[in-house]
Amino acid sequence: MDLKLDEQTLIANFRHLPAEGKKEFLDYAAFLVKKYSGETAEPDAQSTNQCSIDKQPEKRPEAAKEPVFTE
C-alpha cells in the first residue's frame, strides 16, 4: 500500500501515543467519519483498487458428474 508522507507521519505519531491517547484519537476519528460520511460518500461508489466478484457460479467441467466405468 502506498501512503503519502502526511499519512505516514500520522501513523508514526499515532504509534507513539499512550493507550488513552489512542482511544481518544480513534473516538474522534469515528465521530468525524459519522459526521462527514453522509455529505461526501456515494453509496454506489467503488474503489479502484478492488476487484469485482463474479455473481455467477464458476463452470468446472472437471467436477461434472459422470459415470465411473470400471472393468
C-alpha positions in Angstrom: 0.0 0.0 0.0 1.4 3.4 -1.0 1.0 6.1 1.6 1.6 9.8 1.3 4.1 11.5 3.5 1.4 13.0 5.8 -0.3 9.6 6.2 3.0 8.0 7.2 3.6 10.8 9.7 0.1 10.4 11.1 0.7 6.6 11.6 4.1 7.2 13.2 2.7 9.8 15.6 -0.3 7.5 16.5 2.1 4.7 17.4 3.8 6.9 19.9 0.6 7.8 21.8 -0.2 6.2 25.1 -3.2 3.9 25.2 -5.6 6.6 26.4 -4.5 8.9 23.7 -5.0 6.3 21.0 -8.5 5.7 22.3 -9.4 9.4 22.3 -7.9 9.8 18.8 -9.9 6.8 17.4 -13.1 8.1 19.1 -12.7 11.5 17.4 -11.9 9.9 14.1 -15.1 7.8 14.3 -17.0 10.9 15.2 -15.6 12.7 12.1 -16.4 9.7 9.9 -20.0 9.7 11.1 -20.3 13.5 10.6 -19.0 13.7 7.1 -20.0 10.3 5.7 -23.4 11.4 4.6 -22.0 14.5 2.8 -19.3 13.0 0.6 -19.9 9.3 0.4 -21.7 7.9 -2.6 -23.5 4.6 -1.9 -22.6 3.2 -5.4 -19.0 4.4 -5.5 -16.4 1.7 -5.9 -12.8 1.9 -5.1 -10.3 1.5 -8.0 -8.1 -1.0 -6.0 -10.8 -3.6 -5.6 -11.7 -6.5 -7.9 -15.2 -7.5 -8.6 -16.6 -10.8 -7.6 -18.5 -12.8 -10.2 -22.1 -13.4 -9.3 -22.4 -16.4 -11.5 -21.1 -19.8 -10.3 -17.9 -20.9 -11.9 -18.1 -23.6 -14.5 -16.0 -26.6 -13.6 -16.1 -29.4 -16.1 -13.7 -31.5 -14.1 -16.4 -31.6 -11.3 -19.2 -32.7 -13.6 -20.9 -35.9 -12.5 -20.1 -38.6 -15.0 -20.4 -42.4 -14.5 -17.3 -44.1 -13.5 -16.5 -47.1 -15.7 -14.5 -50.0 -14.3 -13.6 -53.3 -15.8 
